[in-house]
Amino acid sequence: MKTKKIFAVLMTLALILTVFASCTNVQTPDEPSSEAASDSVQSEPESKADTKVINVSLLKGPTGMGGAYMWTKSDNGETDNKYNITLDTDATTVGPKLMTGEYDIAAIPTNLAASLYAKSQGKVKVIAVNTLGVLYLVTKNNAVSSLSDLKGKTILASGKGTVAEYVLNYILESSGYSIGTDVTVEFTSEHSETVTKALAGGYDVLLLPEPFVSQIIAKDSSFSIAVNLTEVWEAWKSTNGSTLTMGCLAVNSNFYENNKEAVASFLKDYAESAEYVNKNVEEAAKLVEAHDIMPAAVAKSAIPNSNIVCYTGEKMKTELNGFYEVLFEQNPQIIGGSMPDDDFYINAEG
């Protein structure tokens, strides 16, 4: 009798354990299996956690205008990289930040890029030409129409000691003029002062870059473009293979070595931006104003005359090297005292 009771108890316990075990394997509709959960995680879209943030400096004026569309796309999350863009007004303040790595990439004058390369022992290199010539001889009441009309004239200009002066000197001397004898050049402290003095009267030939050309013509329609110095330079191109290349994109070399794919992606975005700005002037002018680069009305007139490009690789090197040779002959210190070597040029796309 006692044995039967013990057997009954054991059978009851066995039944309870069987039921408990079966319950632990039951899946509710809201609780997927570990295998299903794994499949679910794998099917989720990739996050942008690996997006590279690149600190970029753009300058007010033509050197920065080409990046306006890229800037907008980045703000809208439409680029692979995230561009943290600072708009600067003085290129000389950009150089130290590019050398130390506070800026990863910067749009700066081409002569400054060469100077920084020499000064930093290679910490700054060039990845693209982004602006060709933006210099023009502007005339009042059609006082001159070509270089051959300049004898006996006074040219009001700004940019003494800068690329503007050496480009003008090169073009005047190559045209057979003796500066100070055949042609006089009077310098002001800045472009806006040139505009102010010209509007006040007394000068009928000016050397100005965009957007100041568009500004003075908008204020006084008696002023017009007489000579496009970029076209003059192009006509002489066969002598040294150069182009009047005034703006470039420079990179901190340490950043480049550690982020080559991101820099290549940046160049793709910038090239697309430059093309958009050139082909969609009215819309691009609005973007230029939205980013405080210059007023839309001025940008609309300035963009067609600003020669915005994106030259990379061998084309960049060829165009720049010939231009640096001209500057070196004028004043070696304008490019850092020596011609940059091959290591200065980065083919970031290949």
Secondary structure, 3 states (H helix, E strand, C coil): CHHHHHHHHHHHHHHHHHHHHHHHCCCCCCCCCHHHHHHHHHCCCCCCCCCCEEEEEEECCHHHHCCHHHHHHHHCCCCCCEEEEEEECCHHHHHHHHHHCCCCEEEEEHHHHHHHHHHCCCCEEEEEEEEECCEEEEEECCCCCCHHHCCCCEEEEECCCCHHHHHHHHHHHHCCCCECCCEEEEEECCHHHHHHHHHHCCCCEEEEECCHHHHHHHHCCCEEEEEEHHHHHHHCHHHCCCCCEEEEEEEEHHHHHHCHHHHHHHHHHHHHHHHHHHHCHHHHHHHHHHCCCCCHHHHHHHHHHCCEEEECHHHHHHHHHHHHHHHHHHCHHHHCCCCCCHHHECCCCC
